[in-house]
Amino acid sequence: MAEQSLQLEQANVLTSSRRRRGHFQFKQLPSYLFLGAWSLFTIFALSWVVLASLKTNREVFREPFTIPAEPQFVNYQRVWENSQVGQSFVNSLIIVGLSVLFILLVSAPASYILSRARFRGRNLLTMIYIAGIGIPYPLLFIPLFAMLAGLKLINTMPGLILVYVSLSVPFTVYILTGFFSSLPQELEDSAVIDGATDFQVFRKIMLPLARPGLITAAIFNFIGLWNEFQLALIFIQDPDKRPLSLSLYALKNSMTYSGDWAGLFAGVVIVVVPTVLLFILLSERMISGITLGSVK
Amino acid sequence: MATVSFRHVWKRFGNTVAVKDLNIEVADKEFLVLVGPSGCGKSTSLRMLAGLEEITEGEILIGDRVVNNVAPKDRDVAMVFQSYALYPHMTVYENMAFGLRLRKTPKQVIDQRVREAARSLGIDNLLDRRPRQLSGGQRQRVAVGRAIVREPAVFLMDEPLSNLDAKLRVEARSFISKLHQRLGTTFIYVTHDQVEAMTMGTRIAVMSAGELQQIDTPYNLYHNPRNVFVAGFIGSPSMNFFDAVLKEEDGKVIVETPAFRIPLPPAVGNMYRGHAGKRVVFGVRPEDIHDVDYQPPGILPAIIEANVEVVEQMGNEMNLYLEEQGKTFIARTDPRTQARVGKRQAVAINTSNIHLFDANTELSLAYEAKQAQPETIGASN
């Protein structure tokens, strides 16, 4: 009897999850049209750049809306090798990769404590973190430069990573605090009774559950830092240490003399590809991450 | 296996007192239920015992060890939560094994215990599933299974059935009672549902506003409530209360309410004779008010009349909502009763089962006297 009703209930769970998929409704038409048009425009612009990057310079101007007669992969090779875009790509991977890693390493425990622990001054501390989001970077140029100079970290990748990490922590803490607060307290209680230490509760229960939040934070930071230009321009002078954004800028400047438009487009594609890939691979997780807190 | 003692335990959150001077001794292998309306401090008491809340004042002992400063993991307790608190990113197996793995139990032992517990709970086919793929009833069993594999000295349950639908709840009730018999471990169970408390507990502690009101067997709580709160909380529909004055006329003890006068039979009246002249609260359970035509044999009836306002046919019985002099009360009568809405109805109050409380202190006037009487029919365990 008990078994039977348990099975019945299980069947209900399955059908209701199947039923949840929504159907298209007429009143959604305007938003579908708008989003559709936007997507079309984005796809058009992106594919135009990709196509142009595979043309010869002559083709770019003569036949702007055709498919390249013969794909000029040599454009990529030229840019990658001659304009140090290749070196910069590797630099960017190192700088942004390590920055994101350190940002999460610092922000995740901080957010967990800020969202959960009970101590005097917690709200004030959270406020101070969040206030950090509102400070415009240009205000920080001179003090940061002075500090990094003091640390002898000007024109070094660790210096730039340090700046990136410290400036990204407030925003990341802000996102993650929301995540950790949305996780049920009973899970922690249960883990504590199961015998977990405070750190084990964090490491084995809360951190895995906050994964959608961590991924979201990682993607936002990755994209932001991959495209970051101002700070890199100030703290890196050496061409060998440039991240991709500075390289692209240099490429654009050199255009004045070379007129290599196809090469410039190839450079643009190289910059854009990683972020687009990231979106394609992780967009679903990211969306589930963004909505997790509100839906629950 | 262990006894549990609360000794003068207090819990304060800032200026709010959540638990007030709590004293409870739980015997080994007992099934103690903490019951009370929400906010009465029952969950807080359980959480203090588990080590999830600090004890402001007093001592809690598990066995003969004071556990005030013992970490939850070292208290040898397992807990089932209202939301079940299953770890969503782990399979059923991993959920059940988690506590043992943290304790560095050998792999074979973990595997054996998890599979054995799963088999006994009928969830051995679900071990590879994640919690979100389970129904409420299945989740509840996994939560219980997670507690069982730990083989704790004390089982703590915090409203484990309130997220189940009514039918499953009845099944789960007997399932947990059987589990208690099979494991022979001390169970402490928190609920706001007096039916759960009555059906499952070997003893019940009734709490209100942070204070222990009474702790006793289900039989005694029902038949000899210590105060008005317990009398009203235990039993459904709840006990009827009337403001009354206790009088003595010609050697007879009489309860006089604005609506009616009830002379008490000598055996009952003698218990209250010393309180004559006092303002009292007169309490009588709906099941002790009968249709005069269908009163059970052997009761000592006092007949009164009242207007019938609502009639609820329950099949096996009838609930009559009666009114007299602006005072409404409920009677649970024989289903054959001829009472009709809007008519007068004569009912018989079984005077041997009435309750009288002091109007000021709300304490039962005959608590000590009745406590001395042995439990009779239906006495539990």
Contacts between the chains, C-beta under 8 A, distances in Angstrom:
chain1	res1	chain2	res2	distance
A	1	B	171	7.4
A	2	B	122	7.6
A	2	B	171	4.8
A	2	B	175	7.1
A	3	B	122	6.2
A	5	B	137	7.2
A	5	B	167	6.6
A	5	B	168	6.5
A	5	B	171	7.1
A	6	B	122	7.6
A	6	B	135	6.6
A	6	B	137	4.9
A	6	B	138	6.0
A	9	B	135	3.7
A	9	B	136	6.7
A	9	B	137	5.6
A	9	B	138	7.5
A	9	B	168	7.4
A	10	B	134	7.4
A	10	B	135	4.8
A	10	B	138	6.7
A	12	B	135	7.1
A	13	B	133	7.5
A	13	B	134	7.4
A	13	B	135	4.9
A	184	B	83	6.4
A	184	B	85	7.0
A	186	B	81	4.7
A	186	B	82	7.5
A	186	B	83	5.2
A	186	B	85	4.0
A	187	B	85	5.2
A	187	B	87	6.5
A	189	B	47	7.8
A	189	B	50	7.7
A	189	B	52	5.1
A	189	B	79	7.5
A	189	B	81	7.0
A	189	B	85	6.8
A	190	B	79	7.0
A	190	B	81	6.0
A	190	B	85	3.9
A	190	B	87	7.7
A	191	B	87	7.6
A	191	B	98	7.6
A	192	B	51	7.5
A	192	B	52	6.7
A	192	B	72	5.0
A	192	B	73	7.0
A	193	B	50	5.8
A	193	B	51	7.5
A	193	B	52	7.4
A	193	B	72	5.1
A	193	B	73	7.0
A	193	B	77	6.6
A	193	B	78	6.6
A	193	B	79	5.0
A	193	B	99	7.9
A	194	B	73	7.4
A	194	B	98	5.4
A	194	B	99	3.7
A	194	B	102	6.2
A	194	B	146	7.7
A	194	B	150	7.6
A	195	B	73	3.7
A	195	B	99	5.4
A	195	B	102	4.2
A	195	B	103	5.5
A	196	B	73	7.3
A	196	B	102	5.7
A	200	B	102	6.7
A	204	B	98	7.9
A	205	B	87	6.0
A	208	B	89	4.6
A	209	B	87	7.9
A	209	B	88	6.5
A	209	B	89	6.1
A	211	B	89	7.9
